Structure formats: structure tokens, C-alpha cells
Amino acid sequence: MRKLLVIIQDRLSEIIEKGEITERYYNPGDLFDEVHILMTNDDTPDPAPLGRMVGRARLVLHNLPAGRLLAATTLGWQSRLLKRWAEPAISIARELRPDLIRCHGCGVNAFIAHQVNRKFGVPYVVSLHTNPDQAIYTDGLSHARLASAKAFEKIQNSALQNARLVLPVYKPIIPYLDRLNVKNYRVAYNVLNPSHLRRKEDYALHSPPRIICVGRQIIGKIPENLIIAVSKLPDARLSMIGDGEYHEYLKKVAEGSGAGDRIEFIRAMPNDELCDRMTDYDIFAAHSDYTEISKAVLEPLLSGMPVIVNRLSESPVPELEGDFAMLVNNTSAGYHSALKLLIEDDKTREKTGRRAFEHSRALWDPSVTEANFAGIYTEIISSK
């Protein structure tokens, strides 16, 4: 019986609430008979909807809350005190004896995996979903949080150096690993929705034109220039799907632009529904100051949508290099020009969408990415 231990910092109840359930996400290829998920928080999610995320495997949930005061109680991430905190997780691993450990992100969860590896020899892999260096810069952390992040880096570095494999899910994460001199990494793109992504076949323009923007409405992802651009396009409709601390601000921007009646705001939509409805729109547009390409952009690309995204002049997004997406300056004029072209030129709109699909399916098709993770897991387990 194959057993996988997944250690996460996320709150699964929030994933359920957002409808971000991806089939076999925690059990790619249905490789494992049991999947144990250890959450480093006090979350108590309903296990029923999570069943889809482990496929045919039996799901078991565990908790080891870290809490906001863990940095203080461990005197600034002292390894000796962290080991004491991690003892319950070590006991779980001792009883379980998993074949593999997977960490999503490199926090205290990776510290646990490292300790289990040292005690029992269980191999572990760590996936990185952001570039910590850029996250610290872009998110504008306070001096206290920045100091804590820097102090924790020694723990992170040790966990990454001793992992069997580090899996950055996007290329822009590689500079962080290079800075830490981590050699054992391989880019492995996240698995997208395997059953509800639909390919766009009909590129006939709706009347009025339909534009969709999906993404967290947080600092670094504030598409106000898109809203202003849409306000200058007669009759065009924009659907803003997402939530965050800038949600109400963006609603005020929409009202102030005079196009409030043509811009709808939807705080959340189940991912299955979003993927089903994506191709009912004519154009996807978004804004991000992050160099990592988000799931919210990958999904429309893989659906064959014409996609507009702002360019980053200093640190271009590697995954967006090519002619399959329209990159614009982050100005209302930049978005307006691209939207106007795609609305008025039927051939360009269709050509852009079909290029997006052809480029994306080789890299990000769920069957490709899931098989990649399944192959990595099999390779590691077989070499134990």
C-alpha cells in the first residue's frame, strides 16, 4: 500500500469555499492508496469535497497548528525549539511511514519534512509557488515581518538543500533557488482543472462584446487601467471575478469611470463553473506586477482565449514570451488599444486565441502536467 504525506500551510476550508477543487491534485496519476494531509493550522475542513483531490485514495486529515506566535515562541526560528514544536508531526510520520512527502510551499511544513527525512529516511519534494524574494519586495512587508522572513531563510535553505527535488511551478522562481545555490530543482507547472477546461471554437464576437478578468484584487494585481479602458469602449461589458482588499476600490473606479452599469463584480466563482464559462466570453484581460504567470492567466490561454496582459519591462514573464498573448503597457491607453483591436478585427481575435491554445497545450494541458508529477513521484519512490 503506497502512502503519501502532504504537508501544507493552506486552509483547505478556504479552498473549498472558493471552489478551487482540482481532481487528483494531491494524488497525481492515482499513484497512492492513502493520502494523509497534515495542515500546519487549526483548520477543520469538510473532507467530503476534498475526496476529488485525492482520486481513488483514502484521505486522512491531520493538524499541527503553527500559530502566529511561533516565531516568538521559538525565539526567532531556533531549530532546537522548532524541533520540539514538530514532535507531534514526527510521531504521525513514525506511525504512518509514508513512501513520499510532498510540501506545498517552503515554510514550517518543509522543516517538518526535513526532520522526518533525517529520522526515517523518507524522501520529500518541495513545490514553490512564488519567488520569496519578489514576494517580500512586491507585498511591501513591514520591517518586523521582513526581519522574520530573513531569519527564517536559514531554515528554508536547509529544507530546500536536503529535499530530493525542489519543484518551482514557474520559471521566475529559479533566480531565488540560484541565489540559495539550490541545484536539485526541476520546473513543474501546476495541474489545472482536468475536466472542465473547454477549448474555444467559436470566435464570433458577442453583441455587446464580453470581456472577463479573473484574479485576486490585491496589491500588485489592481486592474484599474483595464476598467478605465473598458469605460471608453461603447457597449463593451466587463466581468471582474475575484476578491481582495482592493475590491471596493475597484468598484469605485468603475462607478467613477461612468461605466458602472457595464462592469459586474463577482467575488468568487467555483473553478469548475469558471472553466465551463470561460469560452462564453470574447476576450480575457488581466494585470499583474508579479513575474510568475498565474493560474488565472493559464486557464484562458489553455482554453484558446485571446489574452491581454500587461508587460513587465524590467523582468519579463518567461512563460509569456512569444506571439500567443497580447502584452501591453500598464496604462488605460495600452489596454484600450489592444481591446479595440481584438473587438474590431475578427481575424486577429481568432488567430490570437488559436495560437494561445496551440502553445499552451504542450506545456500546461492537465494531462501533461499531471503525468509529469506522477512520473516524478514514481521516479523518487523507485529509487529509494
C-alpha positions as CSV (number, residue, x, y, z in Angstrom):
1,M,0.0,0.0,0.0
2,R,1.5,3.3,-1.1
3,K,1.1,6.2,1.2
4,L,1.7,9.9,0.6
5,L,2.1,12.5,3.3
6,V,1.2,16.1,2.0
7,I,2.2,18.9,4.4
8,I,0.6,22.3,3.7
9,Q,0.1,25.6,5.3
10,D,-3.1,26.4,3.4
11,R,-6.5,26.3,5.0
12,L,-8.4,23.7,3.0
13,S,-11.7,25.1,4.1
14,E,-10.9,28.3,2.1
15,I,-10.1,26.2,-0.9
16,I,-13.5,24.5,-0.6
17,E,-15.2,27.9,-0.1
18,K,-13.6,29.3,-3.3
19,G,-14.5,26.2,-5.3
20,E,-10.9,25.5,-6.2
21,I,-11.1,21.8,-6.1
22,T,-8.8,20.2,-8.7
23,E,-9.2,16.5,-9.3
24,R,-6.3,14.3,-8.1
25,Y,-4.3,17.5,-7.2
26,Y,-2.9,15.7,-4.1
27,N,-2.7,12.3,-5.8
28,P,-1.5,12.7,-9.4
29,G,-2.0,9.7,-11.6
30,D,-3.8,7.9,-8.7
31,L,-0.4,6.6,-7.5
32,F,-1.2,6.3,-3.9
33,D,-3.7,4.3,-1.9
34,E,-3.7,6.6,1.1
35,V,-3.1,10.4,1.1
36,H,-2.5,12.0,4.5
37,I,-2.7,15.8,4.6
38,L,-1.1,17.5,7.5
39,M,-2.1,21.1,7.9
40,T,0.1,23.4,9.9
41,N,-3.0,25.3,11.2
42,D,-6.2,24.6,13.1
43,D,-8.4,24.3,10.0
44,T,-11.2,21.6,10.2
45,P,-12.4,21.3,6.6
46,D,-15.2,19.0,5.5
47,P,-13.4,16.0,4.0
48,A,-16.2,15.1,1.6
49,P,-15.5,17.7,-1.2
50,L,-11.7,17.0,-0.8
51,G,-12.2,13.5,-2.0
52,R,-11.9,14.6,-5.6
53,M,-8.4,16.0,-4.8
54,V,-7.1,12.5,-3.8
55,G,-8.7,10.4,-6.5
56,R,-9.2,6.8,-5.5
57,A,-7.1,7.1,-2.4
58,R,-8.3,7.1,1.2
59,L,-8.0,10.6,2.7
60,V,-6.8,11.3,6.2
61,L,-6.5,14.8,7.7
62,H,-4.2,15.9,10.5
63,N,-3.4,19.2,12.2
64,L,-0.3,20.7,13.8
65,P,-1.1,24.4,14.3
66,A,1.8,26.7,14.0
67,G,0.0,29.9,15.1
68,R,1.1,33.5,14.7
69,L,3.3,33.4,17.7
70,L,5.5,30.5,16.6
71,A,8.3,32.8,15.6
72,A,8.3,34.3,19.1
73,T,7.9,31.1,21.0
74,T,10.9,29.6,19.0
75,L,12.9,32.7,19.7
76,G,13.2,33.7,16.1
77,W,13.0,30.3,14.4
78,Q,15.6,28.5,16.6
79,S,15.9,25.0,15.2
80,R,16.0,23.3,18.6
81,L,12.7,24.9,19.6
82,L,11.1,24.2,16.2
83,K,12.0,20.5,16.6
84,R,10.1,20.5,19.9
85,W,7.1,22.0,18.2
86,A,7.3,19.5,15.3
87,E,7.3,16.4,17.6
88,P,3.6,15.5,17.0
89,A,4.2,15.5,13.3
90,I,7.2,13.2,13.8
91,S,5.0,10.8,15.7
92,I,2.5,10.8,12.9
93,A,5.2,10.0,10.4
94,R,6.6,7.3,12.6
95,E,3.3,5.5,12.7
96,L,2.4,6.2,9.0
97,R,5.9,5.6,7.4
98,P,4.9,7.2,4.1
99,D,6.6,6.4,0.8
100,L,7.0,10.1,0.0
101,I,6.3,13.5,1.5
102,R,5.1,16.5,-0.6
103,C,5.3,20.0,0.7
104,H,3.3,22.8,-1.0
105,G,5.5,25.9,-0.2
106,C,8.6,26.0,1.9
107,G,7.6,27.1,5.4
108,V,7.4,25.2,8.6
109,N,5.9,22.4,6.6
110,A,9.2,21.8,4.8
111,F,11.0,22.0,8.2
112,I,8.8,19.0,9.3
113,A,9.6,17.1,6.1
114,H,13.3,17.7,6.6
115,Q,13.1,16.3,10.2
116,V,11.1,13.3,9.1
117,N,13.7,12.6,6.4
118,R,16.5,12.8,8.9
119,K,14.9,10.4,11.3
120,F,13.3,7.9,8.9
121,G,14.9,8.5,5.5
122,V,11.6,9.3,3.9
123,P,12.3,11.4,0.7
124,Y,10.4,14.6,0.2
125,V,9.8,17.1,-2.5
126,V,9.0,20.8,-2.1
127,S,7.0,22.8,-4.6
128,L,7.5,26.5,-4.7
129,H,4.6,28.7,-5.9
130,T,6.1,32.1,-5.5
131,N,9.5,33.7,-5.6
132,P,10.0,34.7,-1.9
133,D,12.5,37.4,-2.9
134,Q,9.9,39.1,-5.1
135,A,7.0,38.5,-2.7
136,I,8.9,40.3,0.0
137,Y,9.5,43.2,-2.3
138,T,6.1,43.4,-4.0
139,D,4.0,42.8,-1.0
140,G,5.7,45.6,1.0
141,L,6.2,43.7,4.2
142,S,6.7,45.6,7.5
143,H,10.2,45.8,8.9
144,A,9.2,43.2,11.6
145,R,7.8,40.7,9.1
146,L,10.8,41.3,6.7
147,A,13.2,40.6,9.6
148,S,11.3,37.4,10.5
149,A,11.4,36.3,6.8
150,K,15.1,36.8,6.6
151,A,15.6,34.9,9.9
152,F,13.5,32.0,8.6
153,E,15.6,31.8,5.4
154,K,18.2,29.6,7.1
155,I,15.5,27.0,7.9
156,Q,14.1,27.3,4.4
157,N,17.6,26.9,2.8
158,S,18.3,23.8,4.8
159,A,15.0,22.2,3.8
160,L,15.5,23.0,0.1
161,Q,19.0,21.7,0.1
162,N,18.0,18.4,1.6
163,A,14.9,17.8,-0.5
164,R,15.1,15.0,-3.0
165,L,13.7,17.5,-5.5
166,V,12.5,21.1,-5.5
167,L,9.7,21.9,-7.9
168,P,9.3,25.6,-8.8
169,V,5.9,25.8,-10.6
170,Y,7.1,28.7,-12.8
171,K,10.4,29.8,-14.3
172,P,10.7,33.2,-12.4
173,I,11.2,31.3,-9.2
174,I,14.5,29.9,-10.4
175,P,16.6,33.1,-9.5
176,Y,15.6,32.6,-5.9
177,L,16.9,29.0,-6.0
178,D,20.1,30.1,-7.8
179,R,20.7,32.7,-5.1
180,L,20.5,30.0,-2.4
181,N,22.7,27.7,-4.6
182,V,19.9,25.0,-4.7
183,K,20.8,22.7,-7.6
184,N,18.2,19.9,-7.3
185,Y,15.3,21.6,-8.9
186,R,13.0,21.0,-11.9
187,V,10.3,23.3,-13.2
188,A,6.9,21.5,-12.9
189,Y,3.8,23.5,-13.8
190,N,0.8,23.3,-11.6
191,V,-2.1,21.0,-12.6
192,L,-5.1,22.9,-13.9
193,N,-8.7,21.8,-14.0
194,P,-8.6,18.4,-15.8
195,S,-12.3,18.0,-16.5
196,H,-13.9,21.5,-17.0
197,L,-11.5,23.4,-19.2
198,R,-13.1,23.7,-22.7
199,R,-11.5,24.8,-25.9
200,K,-12.9,27.9,-27.5
201,E,-14.1,27.0,-31.0
202,D,-16.4,29.9,-31.9
203,Y,-14.7,33.3,-32.1
204,A,-17.8,35.2,-33.4
205,L,-18.0,38.4,-31.4
206,H,-20.9,38.7,-29.0
207,S,-23.1,41.8,-29.1
208,P,-22.2,43.6,-26.8
209,P,-18.6,42.3,-26.6
210,R,-17.8,40.3,-23.4
211,I,-14.5,40.8,-21.5
212,I,-13.5,38.8,-18.5
213,C,-10.9,39.5,-15.8
214,V,-10.0,36.9,-13.2
215,G,-7.6,37.3,-10.3
216,R,-7.1,38.3,-6.7
217,Q,-7.7,42.0,-6.2
218,I,-4.6,42.7,-4.1
219,I,-1.6,45.0,-4.3
220,G,0.3,44.2,-7.5
221,K,-2.9,42.9,-9.2
222,I,-5.1,46.0,-9.4
223,P,-6.6,46.3,-12.9
224,E,-7.9,49.8,-12.7
225,N,-6.4,50.7,-16.1
226,L,-8.4,47.9,-17.6
227,I,-11.6,49.2,-16.1
228,I,-10.9,52.7,-17.4
229,A,-10.1,51.3,-20.9
230,V,-13.4,49.4,-21.0
231,S,-15.3,52.6,-20.0
232,K,-14.1,54.1,-23.2
233,L,-15.4,51.2,-25.4
234,P,-19.0,51.7,-26.2
235,D,-21.3,48.9,-25.0
236,A,-18.4,46.5,-24.0
237,R,-19.1,44.5,-20.9
238,L,-16.5,43.5,-18.3
239,S,-16.9,40.8,-15.7
240,M,-14.4,41.1,-12.8
241,I,-14.1,37.8,-10.9
242,G,-12.1,37.9,-7.7
243,D,-11.8,39.4,-4.3
244,G,-9.2,41.1,-2.1
245,E,-8.5,44.3,-0.2
246,Y,-8.9,46.4,-3.4
247,H,-12.3,45.0,-4.3
248,E,-14.3,48.0,-3.1
249,Y,-11.7,50.4,-4.5
250,L,-12.1,48.9,-8.0
251,K,-15.9,49.1,-7.7
252,K,-15.5,52.9,-7.0
253,V,-13.1,53.1,-10.0
254,A,-15.8,51.5,-12.2
255,E,-18.5,53.9,-10.9
256,G,-16.2,56.9,-11.3
257,S,-15.5,55.9,-14.9
258,G,-19.1,56.2,-15.9
259,A,-19.3,52.5,-16.9
260,G,-20.5,51.1,-13.6
261,D,-23.6,49.6,-15.3
262,R,-21.4,47.7,-17.8
263,I,-18.9,46.3,-15.2
264,E,-20.0,43.5,-12.9
265,F,-18.1,42.3,-9.9
266,I,-18.3,38.7,-8.7
267,R,-16.3,38.0,-5.6
268,A,-16.0,34.2,-6.1
269,M,-16.9,31.5,-8.6
270,P,-16.3,27.8,-8.3
271,N,-13.4,26.9,-10.6
272,D,-15.4,24.2,-12.4
273,E,-18.0,26.8,-13.3
274,L,-15.4,29.4,-14.2
275,C,-13.7,27.0,-16.6
276,D,-17.0,25.9,-18.1
277,R,-18.0,29.6,-18.7
278,M,-14.6,31.0,-19.8
279,T,-15.2,30.5,-23.5
280,D,-18.5,32.2,-23.4
281,Y,-16.5,35.5,-23.3
282,D,-14.7,37.1,-26.2
283,I,-11.5,38.4,-24.5
284,F,-9.6,37.8,-21.3
285,A,-7.6,40.6,-19.8
286,A,-5.7,41.0,-16.6
287,H,-3.0,42.9,-14.7
288,S,-0.1,41.7,-12.6
289,D,3.2,43.1,-11.3
290,Y,4.4,39.6,-10.5
291,T,6.7,37.7,-12.8
292,E,5.0,34.3,-12.0
293,I,2.3,33.5,-14.5
294,S,-0.9,32.9,-12.5
295,K,-3.4,30.1,-12.8
296,A,-5.9,32.7,-13.7
297,V,-4.0,33.5,-16.9
298,L,-3.0,29.9,-17.7
299,E,-6.6,28.8,-17.8
300,P,-7.8,31.2,-20.5
301,L,-4.7,30.6,-22.5
302,L,-5.3,26.9,-22.4
303,S,-8.9,27.5,-23.3
304,G,-7.9,29.3,-26.5
305,M,-9.0,32.7,-25.4
306,P,-7.4,35.9,-26.8
307,V,-5.5,37.1,-23.8
308,I,-4.3,40.6,-22.9
309,V,-1.8,41.0,-20.1
310,N,0.5,43.9,-19.1
311,R,4.2,43.6,-19.9
312,L,6.9,43.8,-17.3
313,S,9.7,45.7,-18.8
314,E,12.4,45.0,-16.2
315,S,11.6,41.4,-15.5
316,P,9.6,39.9,-18.4
317,V,7.5,36.8,-17.7
318,P,9.3,33.9,-19.4
319,E,6.1,31.9,-19.9
320,L,4.5,34.8,-21.8
321,E,7.3,35.2,-24.4
322,G,6.0,34.7,-27.9
323,D,3.2,35.8,-30.1
324,F,0.3,33.9,-28.4
325,A,-0.7,36.7,-26.0
326,M,-1.0,40.4,-26.4
327,L,1.3,42.2,-24.0
328,V,0.5,45.9,-23.3
329,N,1.8,48.8,-21.3
330,N,0.0,49.0,-17.9
331,T,-1.9,52.1,-19.0
332,S,-5.5,52.7,-19.9
333,A,-4.4,53.6,-23.4
334,G,-2.4,50.3,-23.6
335,Y,-5.4,48.2,-22.7
336,H,-7.8,50.3,-24.8
337,S,-5.7,49.9,-27.9
338,A,-5.5,46.1,-27.5
339,L,-9.2,45.6,-26.7
340,K,-10.2,47.8,-29.6
341,L,-8.1,45.8,-32.0
342,L,-9.4,42.4,-30.8
343,I,-13.0,43.7,-30.9
344,E,-12.8,45.2,-34.3
345,D,-10.5,42.7,-36.1
346,D,-12.2,39.2,-36.2
347,K,-9.1,37.6,-37.8
348,T,-6.7,38.9,-35.2
349,R,-9.0,37.9,-32.4
350,E,-9.3,34.3,-33.6
351,K,-5.6,34.0,-34.6
352,T,-4.6,35.1,-31.1
353,G,-6.9,32.7,-29.4
354,R,-5.8,29.7,-31.5
355,R,-2.1,30.5,-31.0
356,A,-2.8,30.6,-27.3
357,F,-4.3,27.1,-27.3
358,E,-1.6,25.6,-29.5
359,H,1.2,27.0,-27.4
360,S,-0.4,26.1,-24.1
361,R,-1.5,22.6,-24.6
362,A,2.1,21.3,-24.9
363,L,3.1,22.9,-21.6
364,W,0.1,23.2,-19.4
365,D,-2.5,20.7,-20.5
366,P,-3.7,18.9,-17.3
367,S,-2.9,15.5,-18.8
368,V,0.7,16.7,-19.4
369,T,1.3,18.3,-16.0
370,E,-0.4,15.6,-14.0
371,A,1.7,12.9,-15.8
372,N,4.8,15.0,-15.1
373,F,4.1,14.9,-11.3
374,A,3.2,11.3,-11.4
375,G,6.4,10.5,-13.2
376,I,8.5,12.5,-10.7
377,Y,6.8,10.7,-7.7
378,T,7.4,7.3,-9.3
379,E,11.0,8.0,-10.1
380,I,11.7,9.0,-6.5
381,I,9.8,6.1,-4.9
382,S,11.5,3.6,-7.2
383,S,15.0,4.9,-6.3
384,K,14.5,4.7,-2.6
